[in-house]
Amino acid sequence: MYCVNKIVGWSLSPLGVLFLGLGFGWVLRRCGGWLSRLGAWAIGLTLAFLWIMSCGISTRLVGIGLERPWERDGEMHGSIAGLHDADAIVVLGGGVGAHEKCHAPELYSGADRVWQAARLYNAGKSRHRDLRVFCTGGGCEYATVPFLIDLGVPREAIWFSEDPRNTEEEAKAIGEMLRKPISRPKVLLVTSAWHMSRAKMLFERVGFDVIPAPADFEMSCAAEKDIEFGDFFPSAEALMRNSYAVKEWVANIGYTILH
C-alpha cells in the first residue's frame, strides 16, 4: 500500500502531471495526423498547468482551504490557548532532519511542529505517567529528540520511532505503544496545519481521541501578504508549497473513498 500511495501521489502531483503529460503529448505527436494536433494541445495544457501550480497566487486557491478549519477564533501560528490536557503529545515527522556526520538538527519549514510540542509539554498538557511526547520520522533520534531536549523536554519523557514511512504507519506504530496502558488514548496531535485533516482522520481510525494542535500555517502565512506582480510568475518555492497542498487534497479524497 505504501508504494501504491507513493506512485499515485507522484502521478497526480504537479511534477508528475508534467512528466506524464509531456510524455503523452510526445507519443501523440509521433503518431501524426489529428493525434499530432491533440498531442500539441496536451503539451500546451501540461505546461500551462505547471505554470499555474508554480505561481504564488495559486496558494490562495489550493492551500488556504486545508488550514482554515484549524484556526481558532482567527488565531493560528502555534496558539495553544484553550487546548485540553491529553494522555500524550504526538508530533509527526517532516519538519526536522539530521546530518549524518554531525548529528545536528536541520530545521525545515515545518520545524515549528517540534516547537509546538515542546510548548505543550512545558504547559503541562501531557498527563501520561511515563511517556509524554511521541515523535516519528527518519533521523529523529539525532534531530527531533535533541531539539525537544533543548526546548526543555526531558529525555525520559520522549519516545521515538524512525520506522514509519508515512502518516498511516505513524498512527499504527504509536497506537501499538499507547494502547497497551490506555484503551482509547487521548492525544494532542501536532503536525502542520495543512496536513492536520488527514493526520487526524488516520489517528482516529486506529483508536485515538484526537485533539488537534496544529503548527506551521505555511499556506496562510504565504497568502496573507498583499498580492504582488511576481505572484503570477513561477517560482520554486511556490511550486513546492502548492505541491504539498495538491498532495493533501488527493490523499484526503483517496483515504475517504478507499477506507
C-alpha positions as CSV (number, residue, x, y, z in Angstrom):
1,M,0.0,0.0,0.0
2,Y,2.9,2.4,0.8
3,C,4.3,2.0,-2.8
4,V,0.9,2.4,-4.3
5,N,0.3,5.6,-2.3
6,K,3.7,7.0,-3.4
7,I,3.1,6.2,-7.1
8,V,-0.4,7.6,-7.2
9,G,0.6,10.7,-5.2
10,W,3.5,11.4,-7.5
11,S,1.4,10.8,-10.6
12,L,-1.1,13.4,-9.5
13,S,1.4,15.9,-8.3
14,P,2.3,19.0,-10.4
15,L,5.7,17.4,-11.4
16,G,4.1,14.1,-12.1
17,V,1.5,15.6,-14.3
18,L,4.3,17.5,-16.1
19,F,6.3,14.4,-17.0
20,L,3.3,12.2,-17.8
21,G,1.6,15.0,-19.8
22,L,4.7,15.8,-21.8
23,G,5.3,12.1,-22.4
24,F,1.8,11.5,-23.5
25,G,1.9,14.5,-25.8
26,W,5.2,13.4,-27.3
27,V,3.8,10.0,-28.1
28,L,0.7,11.5,-29.8
29,R,2.9,13.9,-31.8
30,R,4.8,10.9,-33.2
31,C,1.5,9.4,-34.4
32,G,0.9,12.2,-36.9
33,G,-2.5,13.4,-38.2
34,W,-5.1,14.6,-35.8
35,L,-3.4,12.8,-33.0
36,S,-0.4,15.1,-33.5
37,R,-2.6,18.1,-33.0
38,L,-4.1,16.5,-29.9
39,G,-0.5,15.9,-28.6
40,A,0.3,19.6,-29.1
41,W,-2.7,20.5,-27.1
42,A,-1.7,18.0,-24.4
43,I,1.8,19.5,-24.2
44,G,0.5,23.1,-24.1
45,L,-2.1,22.3,-21.4
46,T,0.5,20.5,-19.3
47,L,2.9,23.5,-19.4
48,A,0.1,25.8,-18.6
49,F,-0.9,23.7,-15.6
50,L,2.7,23.7,-14.4
51,W,2.8,27.5,-14.7
52,I,-0.3,27.9,-12.6
53,M,0.9,25.5,-10.0
54,S,4.2,27.3,-9.8
55,C,2.7,30.7,-9.0
56,G,2.3,32.2,-5.6
57,I,-1.3,33.3,-6.4
58,S,-2.3,29.6,-6.7
59,T,-1.6,29.0,-3.0
60,R,-4.7,31.1,-2.2
61,L,-6.7,28.6,-4.3
62,V,-5.3,25.2,-3.2
63,G,-3.6,25.8,0.1
64,I,-5.6,28.0,2.4
65,G,-8.6,25.7,2.5
66,L,-6.5,23.0,4.1
67,E,-5.6,25.2,7.0
68,R,-8.7,27.3,7.6
69,P,-10.5,24.6,9.6
70,W,-7.7,24.7,12.2
71,E,-7.9,28.4,13.0
72,R,-9.4,29.1,16.4
73,D,-11.2,32.4,16.6
74,G,-8.8,33.8,14.0
75,E,-5.8,32.6,15.9
76,M,-3.1,30.4,14.4
77,H,0.7,30.1,14.2
78,G,1.2,27.9,17.2
79,S,-1.6,29.0,19.5
80,I,-2.3,26.6,22.4
81,A,-5.0,28.7,24.1
82,G,-7.9,26.6,25.2
83,L,-6.4,23.2,24.4
84,H,-7.4,20.4,26.8
85,D,-4.9,18.1,28.5
86,A,-4.3,14.7,26.9
87,D,-2.7,11.4,27.7
88,A,0.3,12.2,25.5
89,I,1.6,14.6,22.8
90,V,2.3,13.2,19.3
91,V,4.5,15.2,17.0
92,L,4.7,13.9,13.4
93,G,8.0,13.9,11.5
94,G,8.7,16.1,8.5
95,G,9.9,19.3,10.0
96,V,13.4,18.4,11.2
97,G,16.2,16.5,9.6
98,A,19.7,15.4,10.7
99,H,23.1,15.5,9.1
100,E,24.6,12.0,9.3
101,K,28.1,13.3,10.0
102,C,27.5,15.8,12.7
103,H,24.1,14.5,14.1
104,A,22.8,18.1,14.4
105,P,19.2,19.1,13.8
106,E,18.5,20.7,10.4
107,L,15.4,22.9,10.7
108,Y,13.0,22.8,7.8
109,S,9.9,24.9,7.2
110,G,7.8,22.6,9.4
111,A,10.2,22.8,12.4
112,D,7.7,24.7,14.4
113,R,5.9,21.3,14.9
114,V,8.7,20.5,17.4
115,W,8.5,23.9,18.9
116,Q,4.7,23.4,19.4
117,A,5.2,20.0,21.0
118,A,7.7,21.4,23.5
119,R,5.3,24.3,24.3
120,L,2.5,21.8,25.0
121,Y,4.8,19.7,27.3
122,N,6.1,22.7,29.2
123,A,2.5,23.9,29.7
124,G,1.7,20.6,31.4
125,K,-0.7,19.4,28.7
126,S,0.5,15.8,28.8
127,R,-0.6,13.7,31.7
128,H,0.8,10.2,30.9
129,R,2.8,8.9,33.9
130,D,5.8,7.7,31.9
131,L,5.9,8.6,28.2
132,R,4.5,12.0,27.4
133,V,5.9,13.0,24.0
134,F,5.9,10.7,20.9
135,C,7.8,11.7,17.8
136,T,8.4,10.0,14.5
137,G,10.4,10.5,11.3
138,G,13.7,9.5,9.7
139,G,16.7,10.6,11.7
140,C,14.6,11.9,14.6
141,E,16.9,10.3,17.2
142,Y,19.6,12.9,16.1
143,A,17.2,15.7,15.1
144,T,13.7,15.9,16.8
145,V,14.8,14.3,20.1
146,P,17.8,16.7,20.8
147,F,15.7,19.6,19.6
148,L,13.0,18.7,22.1
149,I,15.5,18.4,24.9
150,D,17.0,21.8,24.1
151,L,13.5,23.2,24.3
152,G,13.0,21.8,27.8
153,V,11.5,18.3,27.4
154,P,13.4,15.7,29.5
155,R,14.8,12.8,27.6
156,E,13.0,10.2,29.7
157,A,9.6,11.7,28.6
158,I,10.3,11.2,24.9
159,W,9.6,8.1,22.8
160,F,10.5,7.9,19.2
161,S,10.4,5.6,16.2
162,E,12.1,6.0,12.8
163,D,10.4,3.0,11.2
164,P,7.1,4.6,10.0
165,R,7.3,5.8,6.4
166,N,4.1,7.8,6.2
167,T,1.3,9.1,8.4
168,E,-0.7,5.9,8.2
169,E,2.2,3.9,9.6
170,E,2.9,6.5,12.2
171,A,-0.6,6.2,13.5
172,K,-0.4,2.4,13.7
173,A,3.1,2.4,15.4
174,I,2.1,5.0,18.1
175,G,-1.2,3.2,18.6
176,E,0.5,-0.1,19.4
177,M,2.6,1.7,22.0
178,L,-0.1,3.8,23.7
179,R,-3.0,1.4,23.6
180,K,-1.1,-1.0,25.9
181,P,-1.7,1.1,29.0
182,I,-4.7,3.0,27.7
183,S,-7.6,1.5,25.8
184,R,-8.5,4.7,23.9
185,P,-5.8,7.2,24.3
186,K,-6.5,10.9,24.0
187,V,-3.6,12.7,22.3
188,L,-2.6,16.2,21.3
189,L,-1.7,15.7,17.7
190,V,1.0,18.1,16.4
191,T,1.6,18.5,12.7
192,S,1.5,21.2,10.0
193,A,-2.0,22.7,9.7
194,W,-2.2,21.8,6.0
195,H,-1.6,18.1,7.0
196,M,-3.9,18.0,10.0
197,S,-7.2,16.9,8.4
198,R,-5.6,13.6,7.0
199,A,-3.5,13.0,10.1
200,K,-6.5,13.4,12.4
201,M,-8.6,11.1,10.3
202,L,-5.9,8.4,10.3
203,F,-5.2,8.6,14.0
204,E,-8.9,8.4,14.8
205,R,-9.3,5.3,12.7
206,V,-6.7,3.4,14.7
207,G,-8.5,4.2,18.0
208,F,-7.3,7.6,19.2
209,D,-9.3,10.5,20.6
210,V,-7.5,13.4,18.8
211,I,-7.1,17.0,20.0
212,P,-5.6,18.9,17.0
213,A,-2.7,21.1,18.0
214,P,-1.6,22.5,14.6
215,A,1.5,24.4,13.8
216,D,3.2,25.6,10.6
217,F,0.4,27.6,8.9
218,E,2.6,27.8,5.9
219,M,-0.1,28.3,3.3
220,S,-1.9,31.1,5.2
221,C,1.4,32.8,6.1
222,A,2.3,32.9,2.4
223,A,-1.2,34.1,1.3
224,E,-1.7,36.8,3.9
225,K,0.8,39.1,2.2
226,D,-0.5,41.5,-0.4
227,I,-0.7,40.2,-3.9
228,E,2.3,41.2,-5.9
229,F,3.2,41.2,-9.6
230,G,5.7,38.3,-9.0
231,D,2.9,36.1,-7.6
232,F,1.7,35.5,-11.2
233,F,5.1,34.1,-12.3
234,P,6.6,30.7,-11.5
235,S,8.9,30.2,-8.5
236,A,10.4,27.0,-7.0
237,E,9.1,28.0,-3.5
238,A,5.5,28.3,-4.7
239,L,5.7,25.1,-6.7
240,M,6.9,23.2,-3.6
241,R,4.2,24.7,-1.4
242,N,1.4,24.1,-3.9
243,S,2.7,20.5,-4.5
244,Y,2.2,19.9,-0.7
245,A,-1.4,21.2,-1.0
246,V,-2.3,19.1,-4.1
247,K,-0.8,16.0,-2.4
248,E,-3.0,16.6,0.7
249,W,-6.2,17.1,-1.3
250,V,-5.5,13.9,-3.3
251,A,-4.7,12.0,-0.2
252,N,-7.7,13.2,1.7
253,I,-10.0,12.2,-1.1
254,G,-8.3,8.9,-1.6
255,Y,-8.4,7.8,2.1
256,T,-12.1,9.0,2.3
257,I,-13.1,6.8,-0.7
258,L,-11.0,3.7,-0.1
259,H,-11.3,3.4,3.7
